[in-house]
Amino acid sequence: MEVVLPCLDEAGALPGVLGALPPGFRAIVVDNGSTDGSPGIAADLGAKVVSEPRRGYGAAVHTGLESATAEIVCFLDADGSLDPGELPRLVEAVRAGEAELAVGRRVPVARGVWPWHARAGNALLSALLRRRGLGVHDIAPARAVRRDALLALGVTDRAFGYPLELLIRARRAGWRVREFDVRYASRARGTRSKVSGSLRGTLRAVRDMAKALRS
């Protein structure tokens, strides 16, 4: 099993994230222009490191997907907010044929973990997805899917709109999407969210996702 970890300046989080990977899960860290030594740290910890110079969450995710060789590939943020130990449940749902796409629904473990502006944006986008017939309550921060199927789905967004376009295309393709509650904690010290870390970042992500909704 392989786990794609998009990475932009996550040096403070990588030891904990990589150390928490379940047995049999191999990390592919996709460096998206880090300046804090993240690639070297990841390599020293045994991860496969690939580079994606084009900035953007979707660009990093797609490069990781292309670099993967496992039948089922997982995707997880590299900031330490999500527990890699949750991934086997998602993988099993795909492996057992219960879903083509298994995704996580963030459940904060403490107050203040999820800033109000990020939570509000996520709630709005999730509501719009449910109106389209996709019964999800989050925009897939953690997911498991068969590699070849995801490549064939043809997701084109290379920015923050990638997770939303993925869900929209999955719906159109008739995929079964199963959602699991996953613990959502504070990011590792020394790292900053590119989305929820600021109102500006959240608005930029919502803009990209609104574009995906119109596609």
C-alpha positions as CSV (number, residue, x, y, z in Angstrom):
1,M,0.0,0.0,0.0
2,E,1.2,3.5,-0.8
3,V,0.3,6.8,0.8
4,V,0.8,10.0,-1.2
5,L,1.7,13.0,1.1
6,P,1.7,16.4,-0.6
7,C,4.3,18.4,1.2
8,L,5.1,22.1,1.3
9,D,7.3,23.1,4.3
10,E,6.2,20.2,6.7
11,A,9.6,19.5,8.3
12,G,8.1,19.7,11.8
13,A,5.3,17.2,11.0
14,L,7.0,14.6,8.8
15,P,8.7,12.5,11.6
16,G,5.4,12.0,13.4
17,V,3.4,11.4,10.2
18,L,5.9,8.9,8.7
19,G,6.4,7.2,12.0
20,A,2.7,6.6,12.4
21,L,2.2,4.9,9.1
22,P,0.7,1.4,9.6
23,P,2.8,-1.6,8.7
24,G,2.8,-2.3,5.0
25,F,2.0,1.3,4.1
26,R,4.8,3.1,2.1
27,A,5.1,6.8,1.9
28,I,5.5,8.9,-1.3
29,V,6.3,12.4,-0.2
30,V,5.7,14.9,-3.0
31,D,7.7,18.0,-2.4
32,N,6.0,21.1,-3.7
33,G,8.7,23.6,-3.3
34,S,9.7,23.3,0.4
35,T,12.5,25.6,1.7
36,D,12.7,24.0,5.2
37,G,14.5,20.8,4.3
38,S,11.4,18.6,4.1
39,P,12.6,16.5,1.2
40,G,15.8,15.5,3.0
41,I,14.0,14.7,6.2
42,A,11.5,12.5,4.4
43,A,14.2,10.7,2.5
44,D,16.2,10.1,5.7
45,L,13.0,8.5,7.3
46,G,12.7,6.1,4.4
47,A,10.1,7.8,2.3
48,K,10.1,7.9,-1.5
49,V,10.5,11.5,-2.4
50,V,9.4,13.0,-5.7
51,S,9.4,16.7,-6.7
52,E,6.6,18.7,-8.2
53,P,7.8,22.2,-9.0
54,R,4.4,23.5,-10.1
55,R,2.8,24.9,-7.0
56,G,-0.7,23.5,-6.1
57,Y,-2.3,20.8,-4.0
58,G,-3.7,19.1,-7.1
59,A,-0.4,19.2,-8.9
60,A,1.4,17.5,-6.0
61,V,-1.4,14.9,-5.6
62,H,-1.4,14.0,-9.3
63,T,2.4,13.6,-9.4
64,G,2.2,11.3,-6.4
65,L,-0.5,9.3,-8.0
66,E,1.6,8.9,-11.2
67,S,4.6,7.9,-9.1
68,A,2.7,5.2,-7.2
69,T,2.7,1.5,-8.2
70,A,0.3,0.0,-5.7
71,E,-3.1,-1.2,-6.7
72,I,-4.8,0.9,-4.0
73,V,-3.3,4.3,-3.2
74,C,-4.1,6.5,-0.2
75,F,-3.8,10.3,0.1
76,L,-3.2,12.2,3.4
77,D,-2.2,15.7,4.4
78,A,1.4,15.8,5.7
79,D,0.8,18.3,8.4
80,G,0.2,15.9,11.3
81,S,-3.5,16.9,11.7
82,L,-4.7,13.5,10.5
83,D,-3.8,10.1,11.9
84,P,-2.3,7.6,9.3
85,G,-3.7,4.9,11.6
86,E,-7.1,5.6,10.2
87,L,-6.1,4.6,6.7
88,P,-6.6,0.8,6.9
89,R,-10.3,1.2,7.4
90,L,-10.6,3.2,4.2
91,V,-8.4,0.8,2.3
92,E,-10.5,-2.2,3.4
93,A,-13.7,-0.6,2.2
94,V,-12.2,-0.3,-1.3
95,R,-10.5,-3.7,-1.2
96,A,-13.7,-5.4,-0.1
97,G,-15.7,-3.8,-2.9
98,E,-17.9,-1.7,-0.6
99,A,-16.8,1.5,-2.4
100,E,-14.8,2.8,-5.3
101,L,-13.7,5.7,-3.1
102,A,-13.3,5.8,0.7
103,V,-12.9,9.2,2.3
104,G,-12.5,10.7,5.7
105,R,-14.9,13.1,7.5
106,R,-12.9,15.3,9.9
107,V,-14.0,15.2,13.6
108,P,-12.1,17.7,15.6
109,V,-10.6,16.3,18.8
110,A,-10.6,19.7,20.6
111,R,-12.0,23.1,20.4
112,G,-10.2,25.5,18.1
113,V,-8.6,22.8,15.9
114,W,-10.7,23.8,12.9
115,P,-10.9,27.6,12.4
116,W,-14.4,28.9,11.8
117,H,-13.8,30.2,8.3
118,A,-12.4,26.8,7.1
119,R,-15.2,24.9,8.8
120,A,-17.8,27.2,7.2
121,G,-16.3,26.9,3.8
122,N,-16.2,23.1,4.1
123,A,-19.8,23.0,5.3
124,L,-21.0,25.1,2.3
125,L,-19.2,23.0,-0.3
126,S,-20.3,19.7,1.3
127,A,-23.9,20.9,1.3
128,L,-23.6,21.7,-2.4
129,L,-22.3,18.2,-3.0
130,R,-25.2,16.7,-1.2
131,R,-27.6,18.7,-3.3
132,R,-26.0,16.9,-6.3
133,G,-26.7,13.5,-4.7
134,L,-23.4,12.8,-3.1
135,G,-23.9,12.0,0.6
136,V,-20.7,13.4,2.1
137,H,-20.0,15.9,4.8
138,D,-16.4,16.8,4.1
139,I,-14.2,17.3,1.0
140,A,-12.1,14.2,1.3
141,P,-9.0,15.2,3.3
142,A,-8.1,11.5,3.5
143,R,-9.0,9.0,0.9
144,A,-8.3,5.6,-0.6
145,V,-8.9,4.6,-4.2
146,R,-7.7,2.2,-6.8
147,R,-4.8,3.8,-8.7
148,D,-5.9,2.9,-12.2
149,A,-9.5,4.0,-11.6
150,L,-8.5,7.4,-10.3
151,L,-6.2,8.0,-13.3
152,A,-9.0,7.0,-15.6
153,L,-11.4,9.4,-13.8
154,G,-9.4,12.3,-15.4
155,V,-9.3,14.9,-12.6
156,T,-7.8,18.0,-14.2
157,D,-7.6,20.6,-11.3
158,R,-4.1,21.2,-10.1
159,A,-4.9,23.6,-7.3
160,F,-7.2,23.5,-4.2
161,G,-10.1,22.4,-6.3
162,Y,-8.7,18.9,-6.8
163,P,-10.6,17.2,-4.0
164,L,-13.9,18.7,-5.0
165,E,-13.5,17.9,-8.7
166,L,-12.6,14.3,-7.6
167,L,-15.9,13.9,-5.8
168,I,-17.9,15.5,-8.6
169,R,-16.4,13.2,-11.2
170,A,-16.8,10.2,-8.9
171,R,-20.5,11.0,-8.7
172,R,-20.9,11.4,-12.4
173,A,-19.1,8.1,-12.9
174,G,-21.5,6.3,-10.6
175,W,-18.9,5.5,-8.0
176,R,-19.9,4.4,-4.5
177,V,-18.3,6.8,-2.1
178,R,-18.1,5.8,1.6
179,E,-17.3,8.3,4.3
180,F,-15.6,7.5,7.6
181,D,-15.2,9.7,10.6
182,V,-11.5,10.4,11.2
183,R,-9.9,12.3,14.0
184,Y,-8.8,15.8,13.2
185,A,-6.1,17.3,15.5
186,S,-3.9,20.4,15.5
187,R,-1.1,20.6,13.0
188,A,2.4,19.8,14.1
189,R,4.3,22.7,15.6
190,G,6.3,24.8,13.1
191,T,3.9,24.2,10.2
192,R,1.2,26.4,8.9
193,S,-1.9,25.5,6.8
194,K,-2.0,26.9,3.3
195,V,-5.8,26.9,3.6
196,S,-7.2,27.2,7.1
197,G,-4.1,29.0,8.4
198,S,-5.6,32.3,7.2
199,L,-8.8,33.8,5.9
200,R,-7.1,34.6,2.7
201,G,-6.0,31.0,2.2
202,T,-9.5,29.8,2.9
203,L,-11.0,32.2,0.4
204,R,-8.5,31.2,-2.2
205,A,-9.4,27.5,-1.7
206,V,-13.1,28.3,-1.9
207,R,-12.5,30.2,-5.1
208,D,-10.7,27.2,-6.7
209,M,-13.4,24.8,-5.5
210,A,-16.2,27.0,-6.8
211,K,-14.5,26.8,-10.2
212,A,-14.6,23.0,-9.9
213,L,-18.3,23.1,-9.1
214,R,-18.9,25.0,-12.3
215,S,-17.0,22.6,-14.4
